[in-house]
Amino acid sequence: MESVTKEGTSKETTGVVEIVKPKLVIQNVVSTFFLGRKQLDLKKICSRAKYLEFNPHKFAASTLRLKYPRTTALVFGSGNIVCTGSKCAESSRYACRQAVNILQRSGIKCGFKNFKIQNIVGSCSLKDPINLLQMQKDYGPYVSYEPELFPGLIFRLRKPKIVYILFRSGRLVVTGGRSEAQINKYWDGFYELVLKKYLDKSNSLRCSSEYRYQNTDKKYSFQYFYDALK
């Protein structure tokens, strides 16, 4: 009788083996909201608000960095603000409220309107490497895999527009979700219906470059290039 509770491993009780689904960890939440006024004079605002960074030659928005929660707010002249860096939707909303409070205490008349989560990014690590080539053959119209340009396989859902970026090592990134419930729901379905079948248990190779080299036509060997450099 054996029981292993680590994520991505198997449990064996009374002879039955159960695969534990890896948990998706939220890495970044991107949200937007409106200050309630248009045509902000960023140069004038930044001249009296030392906590704002503004360089119009590099970027059109001023930058406001918060220590808690550790986030970055981009203030645009149109009155829109983009907030990035939080780990959950509640933290993102709180950070946006903090940014508004800081601006109001600096004498800027503004409000908090039209808050919306635009993107949620998550990631996780699998116990086994992923058979990217077989997945590309089976789901051709839905995937993009060009190992010469990018080592990851991009799997796109049509509706909702959630994107899975899979790597040979077993690492993956999920982006495009509008809520934590949505991204977790489709991650459960994607893992059970698609990804679980392509875990490569027969080959423990995790290096993307070596995996690409093993599965391409080898007109020249490494020794050929070594000899050419001599």
C-alpha positions in Angstrom: 0.0 0.0 0.0 1.5 3.3 -1.0 0.2 6.9 -0.9 2.1 9.9 -2.4 0.5 13.3 -2.0 2.8 15.4 -4.1 1.3 17.1 -7.1 1.8 15.4 -10.5 2.6 12.0 -8.9 0.5 8.9 -8.5 -1.4 7.5 -5.5 -1.5 3.7 -5.1 -4.1 2.4 -2.6 -5.4 -1.1 -2.6 -3.8 -1.7 -6.0 -5.5 1.2 -7.8 -3.2 3.9 -9.3 -4.6 7.4 -9.5 -2.9 10.3 -11.3 -3.0 13.6 -9.4 -3.5 16.6 -11.6 -0.9 19.3 -11.2 -2.2 22.5 -9.8 -2.1 25.7 -11.9 -0.3 28.6 -10.1 -1.4 32.1 -11.0 1.6 34.2 -11.9 0.2 37.5 -13.2 -3.2 39.3 -13.4 -3.6 42.2 -15.8 -6.5 44.6 -15.2 -7.6 47.9 -16.5 -9.9 50.7 -15.2 -10.8 54.3 -16.0 -10.0 57.4 -13.8 -13.2 59.2 -14.8 -11.4 62.0 -16.7 -9.8 62.3 -20.1 -6.8 64.2 -21.4 -4.5 64.0 -18.4 -1.4 66.3 -18.6 1.1 63.7 -17.5 4.1 66.1 -17.6 2.4 68.4 -15.2 1.2 65.6 -12.9 4.6 64.0 -12.8 6.3 67.3 -12.0 4.6 67.4 -8.7 4.2 63.7 -8.0 7.7 62.3 -7.5 6.5 58.7 -7.3 5.5 58.8 -11.0 8.1 57.9 -13.7 7.5 59.5 -17.1 9.7 59.5 -20.1 7.6 60.3 -23.2 10.6 59.5 -25.5 10.5 55.8 -24.4 6.8 55.2 -23.5 3.6 57.1 -23.7 2.4 56.3 -20.2 3.8 57.2 -16.7 4.7 54.4 -14.3 3.5 54.1 -10.7 5.1 51.3 -8.7 3.4 49.9 -5.5 5.2 48.0 -2.8 2.2 46.2 -1.5 0.8 44.5 -3.3 3.9 44.5 -5.5 2.4 45.8 -8.8 3.0 48.3 -11.5 0.3 50.7 -12.8 0.7 52.4 -16.2 -1.2 55.7 -16.3 -2.1 56.9 -19.8 -3.1 60.4 -20.9 -6.5 59.1 -21.9 -7.3 58.4 -18.3 -7.0 54.7 -18.5 -4.7 52.7 -16.2 -3.3 49.2 -16.7 -2.3 47.3 -13.6 0.1 44.3 -13.8 2.0 42.1 -11.4 -0.7 40.9 -8.9 -1.2 37.2 -8.1 -5.0 37.2 -7.9 -8.0 39.2 -9.0 -8.7 40.5 -5.5 -5.1 41.7 -5.1 -5.3 43.4 -8.5 -8.5 45.3 -7.6 -6.9 46.4 -4.3 -3.8 47.6 -6.1 -5.9 49.7 -8.5 -7.7 51.2 -5.5 -4.4 52.0 -4.0 -3.2 53.8 -7.1 -6.4 55.9 -7.2 -5.9 56.9 -3.5 -2.3 57.9 -4.1 -3.4 60.1 -7.1 -6.2 61.7 -5.1 -3.9 62.5 -2.2 -1.6 64.3 -4.6 -4.5 66.6 -5.5 -5.6 64.9 -8.8 -9.3 64.7 -9.1 -10.0 61.2 -10.3 -12.3 58.2 -9.6 -12.4 54.4 -10.1 -14.6 53.2 -12.9 -15.0 50.3 -15.3 -12.6 47.9 -13.6 -12.0 44.8 -15.7 -9.7 41.8 -15.6 -8.1 41.6 -19.1 -5.7 38.6 -18.7 -4.7 36.0 -16.2 -1.4 34.1 -16.6 -0.7 30.8 -14.9 2.0 28.1 -15.0 2.8 24.7 -13.7 5.3 21.9 -14.0 4.6 18.3 -14.9 6.4 15.3 -13.6 7.0 13.8 -17.1 8.2 15.5 -20.4 5.6 16.2 -23.1 5.6 14.5 -26.6 5.3 17.7 -28.6 5.7 16.2 -32.0 2.9 13.7 -31.5 0.6 16.5 -30.3 1.4 18.5 -33.3 0.4 15.6 -35.6 -2.9 15.0 -33.8 -3.9 18.6 -33.3 -2.4 20.3 -36.4 -5.0 23.2 -36.9 -5.0 24.1 -33.2 -1.2 24.2 -32.6 1.9 26.0 -33.7 5.2 24.3 -33.2 8.4 25.6 -34.9 11.3 24.4 -32.7 13.8 26.3 -34.9 12.2 29.6 -33.9 10.7 28.9 -30.5 11.1 25.7 -28.3 7.5 25.7 -27.1 4.3 24.4 -28.7 1.4 26.8 -28.7 -2.0 25.3 -28.3 -4.9 27.7 -28.9 -8.5 27.2 -27.9 -11.1 28.8 -30.2 -13.6 29.8 -27.5 -12.6 31.1 -25.0 -9.3 32.3 -26.5 -7.1 30.6 -23.9 -3.5 29.7 -25.0 -1.3 26.9 -23.7 2.4 27.2 -24.2 4.0 23.7 -23.7 7.6 22.9 -23.4 9.4 19.6 -23.7 10.7 19.8 -20.1 7.1 19.5 -18.8 6.8 23.2 -18.0 3.7 25.0 -19.4 2.2 28.5 -19.4 -1.5 29.3 -19.6 -2.7 32.8 -20.7 -5.8 34.4 -22.0 -8.2 33.7 -19.1 -10.6 36.4 -17.9 -11.2 34.9 -14.4 -9.5 32.4 -12.1 -12.5 30.1 -12.3 -12.4 30.1 -16.1 -8.7 29.4 -16.4 -8.9 26.6 -13.8 -12.0 25.1 -15.4 -10.4 24.8 -18.9 -7.1 23.7 -17.4 -8.9 20.7 -15.8 -10.5 19.8 -19.1 -7.3 20.3 -21.2 -5.3 18.2 -18.8 -7.8 15.3 -18.6 -8.8 15.2 -22.3 -5.6 16.2 -24.1 -2.4 16.7 -22.2 -2.5 13.5 -20.1 -2.3 11.4 -23.3 1.0 13.0 -24.4 3.1 12.6 -21.2 6.2 10.9 -22.6 7.0 8.2 -20.0 9.2 6.2 -22.3 11.7 9.0 -22.9 13.1 11.1 -20.0 14.8 13.7 -22.2 13.8 17.2 -21.2 16.2 19.4 -23.1 14.4 21.2 -25.9 17.5 21.5 -28.2 18.4 17.8 -27.9 14.8 16.8 -28.4 14.7 18.9 -31.6 18.0 17.4 -32.8 16.8 13.9 -32.2 13.6 14.4 -34.3 15.0 16.3 -37.3 16.7 15.0 -40.4 20.5 15.1 -39.7 22.3 16.0 -42.9 25.3 16.9 -40.8 26.5 15.6 -37.4 28.0 17.6 -34.6 31.4 16.2 -35.5 31.2 17.8 -38.9 31.0 21.3 -37.3 33.7 20.5 -34.8 36.0 19.5 -37.7 35.2 22.7 -39.6 36.2 24.8 -36.6 39.7 23.3 -36.4 
